[in-house]
Every structure is written in C-alpha cells, then in structure tokens.
Amino acid sequence: VDARTIEVIGLGVSTVDVVARVGHLPTPDDVQRAIDMAIQGGGPVATAMVTLARLGARAAMIDALGDDWRGGLIRDGFAREGVNIDFLATRPGHTSATSCILVEQASGARSIVYAPGTAPDITPGELPAEAIASARYLHLNGRHWEAGLEAIRIARSAGVQISFDGGAGRYRPELDELVPLTDICIVARDFAEQHTHERDVRAAAEALLRMGPRLVAITDGARGSWVLARDGRFFHQPAYLFPSALDTTGCGDSYHGAFLFGLLRGMTLEK
C-alpha cells in the first residue's frame, strides 16, 4: 500500500494471539488437551486494519514493536494481509505484546491472559503526519496516549474523520477526553453505560452524540448493535448468529473495520 493512498490509518497495539479451543475453561491445577490451537495476529485496531485490507481498502498501522520473534510475526502478518507496515517502529531489546486466549468449545466463552510487552509507546514526534493528514479516517482506541492526542490534532486540522473504538471491558475515565474529539464513535454497551451513566441504550447513544460525534454505534455481542446518526436516524441491527460459535475473539474489532469500509464506499448506514 502506497503511503500516499492510505484510506484508513490505525494507531494502536498489535499482538500475537495464541488461541486454544478447549472443552472447558480451566480450574486450579487443571490439565487438559486442546481441541485446536492457532497463532495469529490480534489487537483491536490491528484487527480492524486487517479487516479493511481483506475487504479491499487501503489501510496502514502505526505501532511500536519489540525486535523479538513476536514482532517479526506481527510484521509478517500485516504484510501478508496487505496492511502498510511503513509506520511500525522497532524498539531494540524490547518485547512485543502477546495474548493467550482459551475458548470454550460449547459456548465460545473466553479466558484471556495477556502480556503487554516492554516496547515503549509511539511518541508524538514519530507520527507520520503526512500519511495521517492524507487519509480519510484515523482509527484509534486510546493506546499510545500522547501520540493519539497529537494524531487527532493532525487529523482534525486536515479534515480527516476520526473513528474511536471503545471496547468491552476497556473503559477507563481518561478515555472520556477522546469521545468529544471523534466523528465516528463505536463503543461496547458496557463502555457506553460507564461513560454516560445511562442504562437505556438509546439514552446512552443520545448522550454520546451530544458530546460531539456525528455518528454513534453501541455494540452488544449476540444482541447486535444500535446506530444513531446526527440527523436523528436510530435503528437496531440484529447480530448474524451462527448455529454454534467457535470463537468470538476479534468480533467487535472486525465490526469497526467493516463499518469504516462501508462508510468509505458510500453505503447507507443500514447497508
């Protein structure tokens, strides 16, 4: 992907995920044989960029990786998927993020253990300002905090739309600062409730919209999602349910990537 033609540029953390499908989630001193095991790339923003690339959009990732084997796997994975890796910094002597994810076969329920790695964050001075300013969307989730605020400043001054991922289980009070700075605000239901102090999904969506975004979506797993636009359109999108869920890892992250792809290609919100 040529840096001058990037449509969506992501700023976040990329991981190596070791995913094992098991008969049951572990108990103390438990030993069991995995049904299946895979090593794959992960991370909320990273997965969204791969989703965009698989759908045919031109995507790039900004992150800092260690110079360890994990960093090599992450780089190679992005390259295979067609995601631009020009803006992945390497931190010599440091490690990259890793997650171990156990998925219960019958229910799709997960247990996750992660190690964030030791690679220091991207600094504001390392940001590819030209690539950010020439993109159509900047997608982030609050990681690389200082760089994220600077990236938003660059994007806003260039008229680039800002997309925010408020993921399930990842609410923290400082993220309140980001919501008013974003255009596309897609958050998990528990994030919306903690951020707005509203339990009703429409009331939470309206509260988020009043803070500044032009478009809000609240995701709720198997219950689907709710979308509210500044022109007053509000609708529920049911989830597409499969006969059995093998693994829900990355579902919300893929939602972000596909949503941005639809906006890029001029689809209606319902489509």
C-alpha positions, 0 to 999 in steps of 0.5 A: 500500500502506497503511503500516499493512498492510505484510506484508513490509518490505525494507531494502536497495539498489535499482538500475537494471539495464541488461541486454544479451543478447549472443552472447558475453561480451566480450574486450579491445577487443571490439565487438559488437551486442546481441541485446536490451537492457532497463532495469529495476529490480534489487537483491536485496531490491528484487527480492524486494519486487517479487516479493511485490507481483506475487504479491499481498502487501503489501510496502514498501522502505526505501532511500536514493536519489540525486535523479538520473534513476536514482532517479526510475526506481527510484521509478517502478518500485516504484510501478508494481509496487505496492511502498510507496515511503513509506520511500525517502529522497532524498539531494540531489546524490547518485547512485543505484546502477546495474548493467550486466549482459551475458548470454550468449545460449547459456548465460545466463552473466553479466558484471556491472559495477556502480556503487554510487552516492554516496547515503549509507546509511539511518541508524538514526534514519530507520527507520520503526519503526512500519511495521517493528514492524507487519509480519510479516517484515523482509527484509534482506541486510546493506546499510545496516549500522547501520540493519539492526542497529537494524531487527532490534532493532525487529523482534525486540522486536515479534515480527516474523520476520526473513528474511536473504538471503545471496547468491552471491558476497556473503559477507563475515565481518561478515555472520556477526553477522546469521545468529544474529539471523534466523528465516528464513535463505536463503543461496547454497551458496557463502555457506553453505560460507564461513560454516560451513566445511562442504562437505556441504550438509546439514552446512552447513544443520545448522550454520546452524540451530544458530546460531539460525534456525528455518528454513534454505534453501541455494540452488544455481542449476540444482541447486535448493535444500535446506530444513531446518526446526527440527523436523528436516524436510530435503528437496531441491527440484529447480530448474524448468529451462527448455529454454534460459535467457535470463537468470538475473539476479534468480533467487535474489532472486525465490526469497526473495520467493516463499518469504516469500509462501508462508510468509505464506499458510500453505503447507507448506514443500514447497508 
